[in-house]
Amino acid sequence: MTPLPTVLVVDDEVRSQESLRRTLEEDFQVFTASGAAEARAIMERETIQVVLTDQRMPDVSGVAFLKEVRRDWPDAVRIIISGYTDSEDIITGINEAGIYQYLLKPWHPEQLLLTLKRAAELYRLQLENCQLAVELRAAEPLLRGRVETSRQRVKAAFALSNIVRAADSPMNVVCEQVQRAARYDVSILLQGESGTGKELLARAIHYASGRADKAFVVENCGALPDTLLESELFGHKRGAFTGAYEERIGLFQQADGGSLFLDEIGETSPAFQVKLLRVLQEGEFRPLGSSRSQTVDVRVIAATNRDLEAEVQAGRFRGDLYYRLATVPLRVPALRERPMDIPLLAASILERAAAGLGRPVRGFAPGVLEHLAAYAWPGNVRELMNEIQRMLVLSDGPYLGAEQLAPPIRQASPTRTAAAGADENTGLRGQVDALEIKLLQETLARHRGNISRAAQELGLSRLGLRSKMQRLGVERPARQDKVGEHD
């Protein structure tokens, strides 16, 4: 059974003490005292949660006594009850004694009981708060460690080394440029078709920079009209426009100290471009409805599927904003420009999709990679991901077959001549397999036969790498591990 909360009633009139006791005793453990000295003695031997004292007593006033209580027993909730409405006493009680409530006589039983129940609840909450503070202080190193572990895990997930690409892929040049530019606090413009992975590169830039421990915030500029986009980025005050029922903090302020990724920047209007230029030039903005500017420190990474230089020439995009955004312009190649990456990308996507959908598969059936490599992929990597997920859902067997491919992809496969059919290695599939074999052999050799490290570099699981080696007939080189290294 939960013990009743304790209350100390201090009053020099015995009849008042008894009256208060009768009102409170069903809900409280009641202690009574006729003066400050007796009350102190009770508080020294009992844990008192609420002190209810009369203001006018012979020896010490209620306010003076509660000042002592505040000093020696600060957790106790303090209440004054008096038949006098002396404003000076009330002010002194609030300022010096820290009283919770000032009640007037004659008091109403229900009101008195409600006030003391709230006071007891306040005491309980204060106690819980203190206990939580102690626990948090004790757990602080552990929590800090967990936060740091999570931060490192996110950094690792978006590392440039995780971008799947072949040894001779044009993405290697892009990744080298990103690695260099990320270290310097300059604006970067990523240009390329939709679905090429511009946001993935933007995240890699952020997590390879000195701002990695701060926020990475994303906004699609082509998805909102000017007014809403301005509100999203700069924030607004309550009543700034119809529907602005509360104050909103903008994304620039949320990204302060970190990075802001502005996707589809080429879709913004000239009027909005002027406002964005001011933020980039001055490092300050003004929320909608506010008369005061705010300063922020944000690195802007922008992306577009348009040719912004041509847009500048045509007068549809401000030249001064373009040069602010494109301190380092980077072009992300389309998937059709990097066919050597398709087998590795397909294997990596299949592995992640199979794990996410809980659909175990061994890989692609013969001929599927040939179809994938021959297709132009107008939707780029995003389209490849959707296609593999669709195949995974529609297939039943351990391998994804060509029959699950969408018709346009099946029809894109090059036709082999009878002469070429005699030697499969002269076909596209043979060329792709030869490229994969060479890449696997080089990676395994570089890691002295360590399967785990080779799989990590290639963006595969250990099981996925072993399966690929078995299919392509790649032998594992003799291990040359150092002492203490494990597969």
C-alpha positions as CSV (number, residue, x, y, z in Angstrom):
1,M,0.0,0.0,0.0
2,T,1.3,3.4,-1.0
3,P,2.0,5.6,2.1
4,L,0.0,8.8,2.4
5,P,1.8,12.1,1.7
6,T,2.8,14.0,4.8
7,V,1.7,17.5,5.8
8,L,2.8,19.6,8.8
9,V,0.2,22.0,10.2
10,V,1.6,24.8,12.2
11,D,-0.9,26.9,14.1
12,D,-1.0,28.3,17.7
13,E,-4.7,27.7,18.0
14,V,-5.5,24.1,18.9
15,R,-9.0,24.3,17.5
16,S,-7.6,25.3,14.1
17,Q,-5.2,22.4,14.3
18,E,-8.0,20.0,14.9
19,S,-10.2,21.4,12.2
20,L,-7.4,21.1,9.7
21,R,-6.6,17.6,10.8
22,R,-10.2,16.4,10.4
23,T,-10.3,17.8,6.9
24,L,-6.9,16.3,5.7
25,E,-6.5,13.1,7.7
26,E,-8.2,10.8,5.1
27,D,-5.7,11.8,2.4
28,F,-2.6,12.8,4.3
29,Q,-0.5,11.7,7.3
30,V,-1.0,14.9,9.4
31,F,1.5,16.3,11.9
32,T,0.7,19.3,14.0
33,A,2.7,21.9,15.9
34,S,1.8,25.0,17.9
35,G,4.8,27.0,17.0
36,A,8.0,27.2,15.0
37,A,10.2,25.5,17.6
38,E,7.9,22.4,17.8
39,A,7.6,22.4,14.0
40,R,11.4,22.4,13.5
41,A,11.7,19.4,15.9
42,I,9.1,17.5,13.8
43,M,10.8,18.3,10.5
44,E,14.1,17.1,11.9
45,R,12.8,13.6,12.6
46,E,10.1,13.2,9.9
47,T,10.1,13.6,6.1
48,I,7.6,16.4,5.6
49,Q,6.3,17.0,2.1
50,V,4.0,20.0,2.6
51,V,4.1,22.6,5.3
52,L,0.9,24.5,6.1
53,T,1.4,27.3,8.5
54,D,-0.6,30.2,10.0
55,Q,0.9,33.6,9.3
56,R,0.3,35.3,12.7
57,M,1.8,33.3,15.6
58,P,3.2,34.5,19.0
59,D,6.9,33.6,18.5
60,V,7.7,33.7,14.8
61,S,5.5,34.7,11.8
62,G,4.6,32.1,9.3
63,V,6.7,33.8,6.6
64,A,9.7,34.0,8.8
65,F,9.3,30.3,9.7
66,L,8.9,29.3,6.0
67,K,12.1,31.2,5.1
68,E,13.9,28.8,7.5
69,V,12.1,25.9,6.0
70,R,13.2,27.0,2.5
71,R,16.8,27.2,3.7
72,D,17.0,23.9,5.7
73,W,14.3,21.7,3.9
74,P,14.1,23.2,0.4
75,D,12.1,20.3,-1.0
76,A,9.1,20.8,1.2
77,V,6.3,22.7,-0.5
78,R,5.3,25.8,1.6
79,I,1.8,27.2,2.1
80,I,0.6,30.1,4.2
81,I,-2.9,30.3,5.7
82,S,-4.1,33.6,7.3
83,G,-7.2,35.6,8.1
84,Y,-5.3,38.8,7.2
85,T,-4.7,40.2,3.7
86,D,-1.5,42.1,4.4
87,S,0.0,42.7,0.9
88,E,3.5,43.2,2.5
89,D,3.3,39.7,4.1
90,I,2.1,38.2,0.8
91,I,5.0,39.8,-1.2
92,T,7.6,38.8,1.4
93,G,6.2,35.3,1.5
94,I,6.5,34.9,-2.3
95,N,9.9,36.6,-2.7
96,E,11.7,35.4,0.4
97,A,10.0,32.3,1.6
98,G,9.1,30.9,-1.8
99,I,5.6,30.0,-0.8
100,Y,3.5,27.8,-3.2
101,Q,0.1,29.2,-2.2
102,Y,-1.3,31.9,0.1
103,L,-4.7,30.8,1.5
104,L,-7.2,33.1,3.3
105,K,-9.4,32.2,6.3
106,P,-12.1,31.1,6.4
107,W,-11.0,28.3,4.1
108,H,-13.3,26.0,2.2
109,P,-12.6,22.3,2.8
110,E,-12.7,21.2,-0.8
111,Q,-10.5,24.1,-2.0
112,L,-8.0,23.4,0.9
113,L,-7.8,19.7,0.1
114,L,-7.3,20.3,-3.6
115,T,-4.5,22.8,-2.9
116,L,-2.7,20.4,-0.7
117,K,-3.1,17.5,-3.1
118,R,-1.5,19.6,-5.8
119,A,1.3,20.6,-3.5
120,A,2.0,16.9,-2.6
121,E,2.0,16.1,-6.4
122,L,4.5,18.9,-6.9
123,Y,6.7,17.4,-4.2
124,R,6.6,14.0,-5.9
125,L,7.5,15.5,-9.3
126,Q,10.4,17.5,-7.8
127,L,11.7,14.3,-6.2
128,E,11.4,12.3,-9.5
129,N,13.1,15.2,-11.3
130,C,16.0,15.1,-8.9
131,Q,16.3,11.3,-9.2
132,L,16.3,11.5,-13.0
133,A,18.9,14.2,-12.9
134,V,21.2,12.0,-10.8
135,E,20.5,9.0,-13.2
136,L,21.3,11.2,-16.2
137,R,24.5,12.4,-14.8
138,A,25.5,8.8,-14.0
139,A,24.5,7.7,-17.5
140,E,26.0,10.7,-19.3
141,P,29.2,8.9,-20.4
142,L,27.2,5.9,-21.7
143,L,24.8,8.2,-23.6
144,R,27.6,10.2,-25.1
145,G,29.2,7.0,-26.2
146,R,26.0,5.8,-27.8
147,V,25.5,9.1,-29.6
148,E,29.0,9.0,-30.9
149,T,28.6,5.4,-32.1
150,S,25.4,6.3,-33.9
151,R,27.2,9.3,-35.5
152,Q,30.1,7.2,-36.7
153,R,27.7,4.6,-38.1
154,V,25.9,7.3,-40.1
155,K,29.3,8.6,-41.3
156,A,30.3,5.2,-42.4
157,A,27.0,4.5,-44.2
158,F,27.5,7.6,-46.4
159,A,31.2,7.3,-46.9
160,L,32.4,7.7,-50.5
161,S,33.9,4.3,-50.4
162,N,30.3,2.9,-50.2
163,I,29.4,4.3,-53.6
164,V,29.4,1.2,-55.9
165,R,31.6,1.6,-58.9
166,A,34.0,-0.4,-61.1
167,A,37.7,0.2,-61.4
168,D,37.4,2.1,-64.7
169,S,34.1,3.8,-63.9
170,P,33.7,7.6,-64.7
171,M,32.3,7.8,-61.1
172,N,35.8,7.4,-59.8
173,V,36.7,10.9,-61.1
174,V,33.6,12.4,-59.5
175,C,34.3,10.7,-56.2
176,E,37.9,12.0,-56.2
177,Q,36.7,15.5,-56.8
178,V,34.1,15.2,-54.1
179,Q,36.7,14.0,-51.6
180,R,38.9,17.0,-52.3
181,A,36.1,19.6,-52.3
182,A,34.4,18.2,-49.2
183,R,37.3,19.4,-47.0
184,Y,36.8,23.0,-48.0
185,D,33.9,25.1,-46.8
186,V,32.7,26.1,-50.3
187,S,29.4,25.8,-52.1
188,I,29.1,22.8,-54.5
189,L,26.7,22.4,-57.4
190,L,25.8,18.8,-58.5
191,Q,24.5,18.6,-62.0
192,G,23.1,15.4,-63.6
193,E,20.0,13.6,-64.7
194,S,17.3,12.6,-62.2
195,G,18.1,9.4,-60.4
196,T,21.8,9.5,-60.8
197,G,22.4,9.8,-57.0
198,K,23.0,13.5,-56.5
199,E,21.5,13.4,-52.9
200,L,23.8,10.4,-52.0
201,L,26.8,12.5,-53.1
202,A,25.6,15.5,-51.2
203,R,25.4,13.4,-48.0
204,A,28.9,12.0,-48.7
205,I,30.1,15.6,-49.0
206,H,28.6,16.6,-45.7
207,Y,29.9,13.5,-43.8
208,A,33.4,14.0,-45.3
209,S,33.5,17.6,-44.2
210,G,34.2,19.4,-40.9
211,R,30.4,19.9,-40.5
212,A,29.8,16.1,-40.2
213,D,28.7,16.4,-36.5
214,K,26.0,19.0,-37.3
215,A,22.7,18.7,-39.2
216,F,22.2,17.7,-42.8
217,V,18.9,19.2,-44.0
218,V,17.2,18.6,-47.4
219,E,14.7,20.6,-49.4
220,N,13.3,19.9,-52.9
221,C,13.0,23.4,-54.4
222,G,10.8,22.2,-57.3
223,A,8.1,20.8,-55.1
224,L,6.8,24.0,-53.6
225,P,5.6,27.4,-54.8
226,D,7.7,30.5,-53.9
227,T,5.7,31.5,-50.8
228,L,5.8,28.1,-49.2
229,L,9.4,27.5,-50.2
230,E,10.4,30.9,-48.6
231,S,8.5,29.9,-45.4
232,E,10.2,26.4,-45.4
233,L,13.7,27.8,-45.8
234,F,13.5,31.1,-43.9
235,G,10.7,30.4,-41.4
236,H,7.8,32.7,-40.5
237,K,6.3,34.5,-37.6
238,R,2.8,33.8,-36.4
239,G,0.3,35.7,-38.5
240,A,2.8,36.3,-41.3
241,F,0.2,35.0,-43.8
242,T,-3.1,33.2,-43.9
243,G,-2.7,29.9,-42.2
244,A,0.4,30.9,-40.2
245,Y,-1.1,30.0,-36.8
246,E,2.2,29.5,-35.1
247,E,5.9,30.5,-35.4
248,R,8.0,28.2,-37.6
249,I,11.8,27.8,-37.6
250,G,13.2,27.6,-41.2
251,L,15.5,25.1,-42.6
252,F,18.4,27.5,-42.8
253,Q,18.2,28.0,-39.0
254,Q,17.8,24.2,-38.5
255,A,21.0,23.6,-40.6
256,D,23.0,26.3,-38.7
257,G,26.5,24.9,-38.4
258,G,25.8,22.1,-40.8
259,S,24.8,21.6,-44.5
260,L,21.7,22.4,-46.5
261,F,21.0,20.4,-49.6
262,L,18.8,22.3,-52.1
263,D,17.6,19.8,-54.7
264,E,16.2,21.0,-58.1
265,I,17.5,24.5,-57.6
266,G,17.0,25.2,-61.3
267,E,13.2,25.2,-60.7
268,T,13.2,28.3,-58.6
269,S,11.8,31.6,-59.8
270,P,14.0,34.7,-60.4
271,A,12.2,36.5,-57.5
272,F,13.1,33.7,-55.1
273,Q,16.7,33.5,-56.5
274,V,17.3,37.1,-55.3
275,K,16.3,36.2,-51.7
276,L,18.5,33.1,-51.8
277,L,21.5,35.1,-53.2
278,R,21.3,37.4,-50.1
279,V,21.6,34.5,-47.7
280,L,24.6,33.1,-49.6
281,Q,26.3,36.6,-49.8
282,E,25.6,37.9,-46.4
283,G,24.9,34.8,-44.3
284,E,21.7,36.3,-43.0
285,F,18.0,36.0,-43.8
286,R,14.7,37.5,-42.5
287,P,11.8,35.2,-41.5
288,L,8.4,36.0,-43.1
289,G,6.6,38.6,-41.0
290,S,9.7,39.5,-39.0
291,S,11.5,42.9,-39.0
292,R,14.8,41.4,-37.7
293,S,17.4,39.5,-39.7
294,Q,19.1,36.3,-38.4
295,T,22.6,35.2,-39.1
296,V,23.4,31.6,-39.9
297,D,26.5,29.6,-40.8
298,V,25.4,27.0,-43.4
299,R,27.1,25.2,-46.2
300,V,24.9,25.0,-49.3
301,I,25.0,22.0,-51.6
302,A,22.7,22.5,-54.6
303,A,21.6,20.0,-57.3
304,T,19.8,20.3,-60.6
305,N,19.0,18.2,-63.6
306,R,19.1,21.3,-65.9
307,D,22.1,22.9,-67.6
308,L,22.3,26.0,-65.5
309,E,24.9,27.7,-67.7
310,A,22.4,27.5,-70.6
311,E,19.7,28.7,-68.2
312,V,21.8,31.7,-67.3
313,Q,22.4,32.4,-71.0
314,A,18.6,32.2,-71.6
315,G,17.9,34.6,-68.7
316,R,16.0,32.1,-66.7
317,F,18.6,31.7,-63.9
318,R,20.5,34.5,-62.3
319,G,24.2,34.5,-63.2
320,D,25.4,35.9,-59.9
321,L,23.5,33.1,-58.0
322,Y,24.9,30.5,-60.3
323,Y,28.5,31.5,-59.6
324,R,27.7,31.6,-55.9
325,L,26.4,28.0,-56.0
326,A,28.9,26.6,-58.4
327,T,32.2,27.4,-56.6
328,V,32.8,23.7,-57.3
329,P,30.6,22.4,-60.1
330,L,30.4,18.6,-60.4
331,R,28.7,16.6,-63.2
332,V,27.3,13.2,-62.1
333,P,27.3,10.8,-65.1
334,A,24.1,9.0,-66.2
335,L,24.0,5.3,-65.7
336,R,24.2,4.7,-69.5
337,E,27.6,6.3,-69.4
338,R,28.9,3.8,-66.8
339,P,27.7,0.4,-68.0
340,M,30.7,-1.3,-66.3
341,D,29.0,-0.3,-63.0
342,I,25.7,-2.1,-63.7
343,P,26.7,-5.6,-62.6
344,L,28.1,-4.3,-59.3
345,L,25.2,-2.0,-58.7
346,A,22.7,-4.7,-59.6
347,A,24.3,-7.2,-57.1
348,S,24.5,-4.6,-54.4
349,I,20.9,-3.4,-54.9
350,L,19.6,-7.0,-55.0
351,E,21.4,-7.9,-51.7
352,R,19.9,-4.9,-49.9
353,A,16.4,-5.3,-51.4
354,A,16.3,-9.0,-50.6
355,A,17.3,-8.3,-47.0
356,G,14.7,-5.5,-46.7
357,L,11.9,-7.6,-48.1
358,G,12.9,-10.8,-46.3
359,R,13.2,-12.6,-49.7
360,P,16.3,-14.8,-49.8
361,V,17.7,-15.2,-53.3
362,R,21.0,-16.4,-54.7
363,G,21.4,-13.9,-57.5
364,F,20.5,-13.3,-61.2
365,A,19.9,-16.1,-63.6
366,P,22.2,-16.4,-66.7
367,G,21.5,-13.6,-69.3
368,V,19.8,-11.1,-66.9
369,L,22.9,-9.0,-66.5
370,E,23.3,-8.8,-70.3
371,H,19.8,-7.4,-70.5
372,L,20.5,-4.9,-67.7
373,A,23.8,-3.7,-69.2
374,A,22.2,-3.2,-72.7
375,Y,19.3,-1.0,-71.5
376,A,19.7,2.8,-71.6
377,W,18.1,3.4,-68.1
378,P,16.5,6.9,-68.6
379,G,15.6,6.8,-64.9
380,N,19.2,6.0,-64.0
381,V,20.1,4.2,-60.7
382,R,16.6,4.9,-59.3
383,E,15.0,3.1,-62.2
384,L,17.5,0.2,-61.7
385,M,16.5,-0.1,-58.1
386,N,12.8,-0.1,-58.9
387,E,13.3,-2.8,-61.6
388,I,15.2,-5.1,-59.3
389,Q,12.7,-4.7,-56.5
390,R,9.9,-5.4,-58.9
391,M,11.6,-8.6,-60.1
392,L,12.2,-9.7,-56.5
393,V,8.5,-9.4,-55.7
394,L,7.4,-11.2,-58.8
395,S,9.9,-14.1,-58.7
396,D,9.5,-17.3,-56.8
397,G,12.8,-19.2,-57.4
398,P,16.3,-18.7,-55.9
399,Y,17.4,-16.7,-59.0
400,L,15.9,-13.7,-60.7
401,G,15.3,-14.7,-64.3
402,A,14.9,-12.7,-67.6
403,E,11.2,-13.6,-67.7
404,Q,10.7,-11.2,-64.8
405,L,12.3,-8.2,-66.6
406,A,10.0,-5.4,-67.9
407,P,9.4,-5.7,-71.7
408,P,11.5,-2.6,-72.6
409,I,14.5,-4.1,-70.8
410,R,14.1,-7.6,-72.4
411,Q,13.9,-6.0,-75.8
412,A,17.0,-3.9,-75.3
413,S,19.3,-7.0,-75.3
414,P,21.6,-7.1,-78.3
415,T,21.1,-9.9,-80.8
416,R,24.1,-12.3,-81.3
417,T,25.0,-13.6,-84.7
418,A,25.5,-17.3,-85.4
419,A,29.2,-16.8,-85.7
420,A,29.5,-15.0,-82.4
421,G,27.3,-17.6,-80.7
422,A,30.1,-20.1,-80.9
423,D,32.1,-18.1,-78.4
424,E,30.1,-16.7,-75.5
425,N,33.0,-14.6,-74.4
426,T,32.6,-12.4,-77.6
427,G,29.2,-11.3,-76.4
428,L,28.3,-8.5,-74.0
429,R,27.7,-10.9,-71.1
430,G,31.2,-12.4,-71.6
431,Q,32.7,-8.9,-71.5
432,V,30.8,-8.0,-68.4
433,D,31.8,-11.3,-66.7
434,A,35.4,-10.7,-67.7
435,L,35.3,-7.2,-66.2
436,E,33.8,-8.5,-63.0
437,I,36.4,-11.3,-62.8
438,K,39.3,-8.8,-63.2
439,L,37.8,-6.5,-60.5
440,L,37.3,-9.3,-58.0
441,Q,40.8,-10.6,-58.6
442,E,42.4,-7.2,-58.1
443,T,40.3,-6.5,-55.0
444,L,41.1,-9.8,-53.4
445,A,44.8,-9.4,-54.2
446,R,44.8,-6.0,-52.7
447,H,43.4,-7.3,-49.4
448,R,45.7,-10.4,-49.5
449,G,42.7,-12.8,-49.8
450,N,40.7,-11.3,-46.9
451,I,37.1,-11.9,-47.9
452,S,35.5,-9.5,-45.4
453,R,37.6,-6.5,-46.4
454,A,37.2,-7.3,-50.1
455,A,33.5,-7.5,-49.7
456,Q,33.4,-4.2,-47.8
457,E,35.3,-2.4,-50.6
458,L,33.0,-3.9,-53.2
459,G,29.8,-3.0,-51.3
460,L,28.8,-6.7,-51.0
461,S,28.2,-9.1,-48.1
462,R,30.7,-11.9,-47.5
463,L,28.0,-14.4,-48.7
464,G,27.3,-12.3,-51.8
465,L,31.0,-12.1,-52.7
466,R,31.5,-15.8,-52.2
467,S,28.5,-16.5,-54.4
468,K,29.8,-14.2,-57.1
469,M,33.3,-15.8,-56.9
470,Q,31.8,-19.3,-57.3
471,R,29.6,-18.2,-60.3
472,L,32.6,-16.6,-62.1
473,G,35.1,-19.2,-61.1
474,V,37.3,-16.8,-59.2
475,E,39.8,-18.5,-56.9
476,R,40.7,-17.0,-53.6
477,P,44.4,-16.1,-53.4
478,A,46.6,-17.5,-50.7
479,R,46.0,-15.7,-47.4
480,Q,48.8,-13.4,-46.2
481,D,47.1,-12.0,-43.2
482,K,49.0,-10.4,-40.5
483,V,48.8,-11.8,-37.0
484,G,45.5,-10.9,-35.4
485,E,43.6,-10.3,-38.6
486,H,40.5,-12.3,-39.2
487,D,38.3,-12.9,-42.2
